[in-house]
């Protein structure tokens, strides 16, 4: 039981929060590409992504797992994105720092979505990475292609956003 919910109910809640974070994050990234600030979507994206990270730590995981490392990474880059946006108001270098960290947080969420999809969806499960003995390294071309494709798309969108996202900012 987590917060009075069964593990299955809590998992469903966590997945819904994660999907809202991903969808709102994609809207924010496309907003940046179009040089639109989208403050409400941005607040939703940042809040849901933080909530995704925090709820991820509540699962009964024993020992240090990749999911915990991803959660720590995500929360660190989110803290920087929040600071750049709300404390530094995207002034100077904080504009590109925000773009990079916001997209990095989105990529971490999508990375987990892809991992979980390969592990949980019947159609993708045979293509899940083979980890652990006798496999010294994760082995699966489809999984690697999915991750590299998403990364390449987000890097391309990030580069476009770095060039085009020049919102009118107010310091205060």
ZIRA-V910568 format. One record per residue. N is the residue number from 1. RES is the residue in three letters. OMEGA is omega in whole degrees, -180 to 180 (NA if undefined). D_LAST is the distance of its C-alpha to the last C-alpha in Angstrom with 2 decimals. Layout:
# ZIRA-V910568
<<N & RES & OMEGA & D_LAST> <N & RES & OMEGA & D_LAST>>
This chain:
# ZIRA-V910568
<<1 & UNK & 176 & 42.89> <2 & UNK & -176 & 39.12> <3 & UNK & 178 & 37.28> <4 & UNK & 179 & 40.57> <5 & UNK & 173 & 40.80> <6 & UNK & 178 & 43.50> <7 & UNK & 180 & 42.63> <8 & UNK & 180 & 43.24> <9 & UNK & 179 & 40.90> <10 & UNK & 178 & 38.14> <11 & UNK & 178 & 38.70> <12 & UNK & 178 & 38.43> <13 & UNK & 180 & 35.12> <14 & UNK & 180 & 33.81> <15 & UNK & 179 & 35.04> <16 & UNK & 178 & 33.43> <17 & UNK & -180 & 30.02> <18 & UNK & -180 & 30.58> <19 & UNK & 175 & 31.62> <20 & UNK & 178 & 28.61> <21 & UNK & -179 & 26.41> <22 & UNK & -179 & 28.50> <23 & UNK & 180 & 28.60> <24 & UNK & 177 & 24.88> <25 & UNK & 177 & 24.33> <26 & UNK & 177 & 26.74> <27 & UNK & 179 & 25.00> <28 & UNK & -180 & 21.66> <29 & UNK & 178 & 23.62> <30 & UNK & 173 & 25.39> <31 & UNK & 178 & 22.16> <32 & UNK & 178 & 20.97> <33 & UNK & 178 & 24.44> <34 & UNK & -179 & 24.00> <35 & UNK & 176 & 20.51> <36 & UNK & -175 & 19.07> <37 & UNK & 178 & 15.93> <38 & UNK & -174 & 17.42> <39 & UNK & -180 & 14.62> <40 & UNK & 177 & 17.27> <41 & UNK & 179 & 19.83> <42 & UNK & 179 & 17.55> <43 & UNK & 178 & 16.72> <44 & UNK & 179 & 20.48> <45 & UNK & -178 & 21.50> <46 & UNK & -180 & 19.53> <47 & UNK & -179 & 20.64> <48 & UNK & 179 & 24.20> <49 & UNK & 174 & 24.49> <50 & UNK & -180 & 23.53> <51 & UNK & 176 & 25.99> <52 & UNK & 180 & 28.57> <53 & UNK & -178 & 28.39> <54 & UNK & -180 & 28.58> <55 & UNK & 177 & 31.43> <56 & UNK & 179 & 33.21> <57 & UNK & -177 & 33.65> <58 & UNK & 178 & 35.44> <59 & UNK & -180 & 38.39> <60 & UNK & 179 & 41.57> <61 & UNK & -180 & 41.56> <62 & UNK & -178 & 43.86> <63 & UNK & -180 & 43.11> <64 & UNK & -180 & 40.54> <65 & UNK & 177 & 40.40> <66 & UNK & 179 & 38.62> <67 & UNK & 178 & 36.59> <68 & UNK & 177 & 35.18> <69 & UNK & 178 & 34.36> <70 & UNK & 178 & 32.59> <71 & UNK & 178 & 30.59> <72 & UNK & 179 & 29.57> <73 & UNK & -178 & 28.68> <74 & UNK & -179 & 26.62> <75 & UNK & 177 & 24.61> <76 & UNK & -180 & 24.00> <77 & UNK & 176 & 22.74> <78 & UNK & 178 & 20.60> <79 & UNK & 179 & 18.98> <80 & UNK & 179 & 18.20> <81 & UNK & 179 & 16.95> <82 & UNK & 179 & 14.60> <83 & UNK & -179 & 13.30> <84 & UNK & -176 & 13.03> <85 & UNK & -170 & 11.26> <86 & UNK & 179 & 8.90> <87 & UNK & -177 & 8.60> <88 & UNK & 173 & 9.19> <89 & UNK & 176 & 7.83> <90 & UNK & -179 & 11.47> <91 & UNK & 177 & 11.50> <92 & UNK & -178 & 15.10> <93 & UNK & -178 & 17.40> <94 & UNK & 176 & 14.93> <95 & UNK & -178 & 15.61> <96 & UNK & 177 & 19.28> <97 & UNK & 177 & 18.92> <98 & UNK & -178 & 17.15> <99 & UNK & -178 & 19.91> <100 & UNK & -177 & 22.65> <101 & UNK & 177 & 21.67> <102 & UNK & 179 & 21.02> <103 & UNK & 177 & 24.38> <104 & UNK & 178 & 26.04> <105 & UNK & 177 & 25.16> <106 & UNK & 180 & 26.54> <107 & UNK & 178 & 29.59> <108 & UNK & 177 & 30.27> <109 & UNK & -180 & 30.36> <110 & UNK & 176 & 32.65> <111 & UNK & 180 & 34.78> <112 & UNK & 178 & 35.44> <113 & UNK & -180 & 36.17> <114 & UNK & 179 & 38.74> <115 & UNK & -178 & 40.30> <116 & UNK & 179 & 40.62> <117 & UNK & 179 & 41.95> <118 & UNK & -179 & 44.64> <119 & UNK & -170 & 45.55> <120 & UNK & -177 & 45.59> <121 & UNK & -176 & 46.54> <122 & UNK & -178 & 50.29> <123 & UNK & -179 & 50.21> <124 & UNK & -174 & 48.08> <125 & UNK & 178 & 49.49> <126 & UNK & -179 & 52.45> <127 & UNK & -180 & 50.03> <128 & UNK & 179 & 47.90> <129 & UNK & 178 & 47.70> <130 & UNK & -174 & 50.71> <131 & UNK & 178 & 49.39> <132 & UNK & -177 & 51.53> <133 & UNK & 8 & 55.21> <134 & UNK & -177 & 56.94> <135 & UNK & -179 & 53.86> <136 & UNK & 180 & 52.36> <137 & UNK & 175 & 49.37> <138 & UNK & -177 & 47.91> <139 & UNK & 172 & 50.29> <140 & UNK & -176 & 49.37> <141 & UNK & -178 & 48.75> <142 & UNK & 179 & 47.24> <143 & UNK & 180 & 44.59> <144 & UNK & 179 & 43.74> <145 & UNK & 179 & 43.66> <146 & UNK & -178 & 41.27> <147 & UNK & -178 & 38.84> <148 & UNK & 178 & 39.13> <149 & UNK & 178 & 38.74> <150 & UNK & 179 & 35.49> <151 & UNK & -180 & 34.19> <152 & UNK & 179 & 35.30> <153 & UNK & -179 & 33.67> <154 & UNK & 177 & 30.30> <155 & UNK & 179 & 30.56> <156 & UNK & 178 & 31.44> <157 & UNK & 178 & 28.56> <158 & UNK & 178 & 26.23> <159 & UNK & 178 & 27.66> <160 & UNK & 179 & 27.27> <161 & UNK & 178 & 23.62> <162 & UNK & -179 & 23.06> <163 & UNK & -168 & 24.57> <164 & UNK & -174 & 23.21> <165 & UNK & 180 & 19.74> <166 & UNK & -176 & 17.45> <167 & UNK & 172 & 14.76> <168 & UNK & -177 & 12.59> <169 & UNK & 174 & 9.13> <170 & UNK & -178 & 5.88> <171 & UNK & 175 & 3.67> <172 & UNK & NA & 0.00>>
